[in-house]
Amino acid sequence: MCLEAGMPLQEVSERSGHEDISTTNEFYIHITDKMKKTSIGKLHERTS
């Protein structure tokens, strides 16, 4: 949810209490449908 809201991975990691950002990246990061749609929308804006 934090990443969907645009929060940087570093901040998500700190808020989760992880000492190393790789822990957050390895275990908690997944691409949601909303994130996919947002990314596709941004690509379309750049190519239009």
Backbone as a chain_set.jsonl record, in Angstrom:
{"seq": "MCLEAGMPLQEVSERSGHEDISTTNEFYIHITDKMKKTSIGKLHERTS", "coords": {"N": [[0.823, -1.19, 0.0], [1.972, 1.205, 0.727], [3.861, 1.584, -1.283], [2.181, 1.725, -3.493], [1.063, 4.154, -2.963], [3.091, 5.771, -3.634], [5.286, 6.018, -2.014], [8.754, 6.099, -1.413], [11.001, 3.274, -1.687], [13.053, 3.202, 0.235], [11.958, 4.662, 2.368], [9.771, 3.055, 3.023], [11.156, 0.832, 3.906], [12.481, 1.865, 6.189], [10.262, 2.586, 7.775], [9.253, 0.1, 8.222], [11.048, -0.939, 9.901], [13.331, -2.21, 9.084], [16.771, -2.942, 8.954], [18.228, -3.109, 6.683], [17.721, -2.25, 3.358], [17.494, -4.224, 1.472], [16.175, -6.332, 2.657], [13.53, -5.459, 2.776], [13.061, -5.196, 0.05], [13.396, -7.854, -0.826], [11.446, -9.409, 0.545], [8.989, -8.039, 0.804], [8.166, -6.637, -1.431], [6.02, -6.442, -4.082], [4.396, -6.315, -7.212], [1.477, -4.652, -7.647], [-1.823, -4.793, -9.127], [-2.8, -2.2, -9.414], [-0.429, -0.718, -9.445], [0.699, -1.649, -11.815], [-1.149, -0.672, -13.707], [-0.835, 2.084, -13.316], [1.817, 2.428, -14.121], [1.661, 1.674, -16.82], [-0.048, 3.668, -17.724], [1.603, 5.929, -17.39], [3.596, 5.36, -19.257], [2.102, 5.49, -21.632], [1.433, 8.209, -21.605], [3.908, 9.381, -22.075], [4.471, 8.548, -24.634], [2.55, 9.612, -26.186]], "CA": [[0.0, 0.0, 0.0], [2.853, 2.366, 0.766], [4.44, 1.768, -2.611], [1.093, 2.191, -4.361], [0.865, 5.567, -2.653], [4.235, 6.5, -4.14], [6.333, 6.133, -1.007], [10.008, 5.48, -1.857], [11.35, 2.016, -1.04], [13.862, 3.491, 1.419], [11.064, 5.062, 3.447], [9.024, 1.849, 3.409], [12.098, 0.023, 4.675], [12.671, 2.487, 7.501], [9.01, 2.495, 8.525], [9.068, -1.314, 8.567], [12.044, -1.284, 10.915], [14.398, -3.027, 8.509], [18.093, -2.316, 8.969], [18.774, -3.168, 5.332], [16.665, -2.099, 2.361], [17.367, -5.47, 0.707], [15.156, -7.143, 3.337], [12.249, -4.956, 2.284], [12.989, -5.527, -1.369], [13.293, -9.302, -1.022], [10.287, -10.063, 1.141], [7.749, -7.289, 0.874], [7.852, -5.924, -2.652], [5.342, -7.127, -5.178], [3.741, -5.355, -8.087], [0.031, -4.802, -7.591], [-2.526, -4.43, -10.355], [-2.862, -0.738, -9.472], [0.885, -0.239, -9.839], [0.844, -1.968, -13.236], [-1.966, 0.269, -14.473], [-0.21, 3.396, -13.212], [3.016, 2.401, -14.969], [1.221, 1.661, -18.216], [-0.567, 5.01, -17.987], [2.738, 6.837, -17.524], [4.221, 5.075, -20.552], [1.235, 6.023, -22.683], [1.555, 9.671, -21.586], [5.195, 9.758, -22.668], [4.505, 8.215, -26.065], [1.464, 10.305, -26.884]], "C": [[0.867, 1.253, 0.0], [3.447, 2.636, -0.61], [3.391, 2.233, -3.608], [0.862, 3.686, -4.172], [2.039, 6.421, -3.112], [5.367, 6.693, -3.142], [7.599, 5.439, -1.522], [10.34, 4.226, -1.044], [12.15, 2.237, 0.239], [12.975, 3.861, 2.607], [10.234, 3.877, 3.941], [9.902, 0.974, 4.293], [12.282, 0.565, 6.081], [11.418, 2.358, 8.355], [8.72, 1.069, 8.975], [10.06, -1.777, 9.618], [13.159, -2.165, 10.398], [15.715, -2.262, 8.535], [18.666, -2.226, 7.56], [17.627, -3.132, 4.335], [16.454, -3.386, 1.556], [16.341, -6.408, 1.343], [13.776, -6.742, 2.835], [12.056, -5.383, 0.841], [12.739, -7.012, -1.589], [11.951, -9.876, -0.571], [8.958, -9.328, 0.997], [7.332, -6.601, -0.416], [7.168, -6.86, -3.639], [4.588, -6.061, -5.961], [2.241, -5.627, -8.07], [-0.592, -4.418, -8.933], [-2.588, -2.912, -10.516], [-1.525, -0.163, -9.934], [1.133, -0.501, -11.328], [0.079, -0.968, -14.094], [-1.355, 1.663, -14.457], [1.013, 3.473, -14.124], [2.651, 2.441, -16.44], [0.703, 3.036, -18.611], [0.556, 6.019, -18.201], [3.459, 6.62, -18.845], [3.409, 5.636, -21.704], [1.332, 7.552, -22.757], [2.843, 10.112, -22.285], [5.24, 9.505, -24.168], [3.426, 8.911, -26.861], [1.87, 11.681, -27.331]], "O": [[0.535, 2.245, -0.649], [3.526, 3.785, -1.045], [3.684, 3.053, -4.478], [0.508, 4.392, -5.116], [2.001, 7.646, -2.999], [6.303, 7.45, -3.399], [7.526, 4.313, -2.014], [10.001, 4.132, 0.136], [11.943, 1.53, 1.226], [13.222, 3.417, 3.728], [10.021, 3.722, 5.144], [9.446, 0.441, 5.304], [12.242, -0.189, 7.054], [11.511, 2.049, 9.543], [8.034, 0.847, 9.973], [9.934, -2.874, 10.162], [13.861, -2.802, 11.183], [15.768, -1.084, 8.182], [19.496, -1.362, 7.278], [16.671, -3.898, 4.455], [15.369, -3.615, 1.022], [15.705, -7.194, 0.641], [12.954, -7.598, 2.509], [10.992, -5.878, 0.469], [11.947, -7.384, -2.455], [11.388, -10.739, -1.245], [7.902, -9.956, 1.064], [6.241, -6.035, -0.482], [7.683, -7.926, -3.975], [4.196, -5.031, -5.412], [1.797, -6.714, -8.44], [0.056, -3.788, -9.769], [-2.444, -2.396, -11.625], [-1.496, 0.778, -10.727], [1.714, 0.337, -12.018], [0.6, -0.476, -15.094], [-1.357, 2.352, -15.478], [1.215, 4.47, -14.817], [3.27, 3.168, -17.218], [0.984, 3.516, -19.709], [0.472, 6.867, -19.089], [3.888, 7.58, -19.486], [3.967, 6.197, -22.647], [1.316, 8.123, -23.847], [2.851, 11.11, -23.006], [5.972, 10.181, -24.891], [3.394, 8.809, -28.088], [1.069, 12.396, -27.934]]}, "num_chains": 1, "name": "protein.A"}
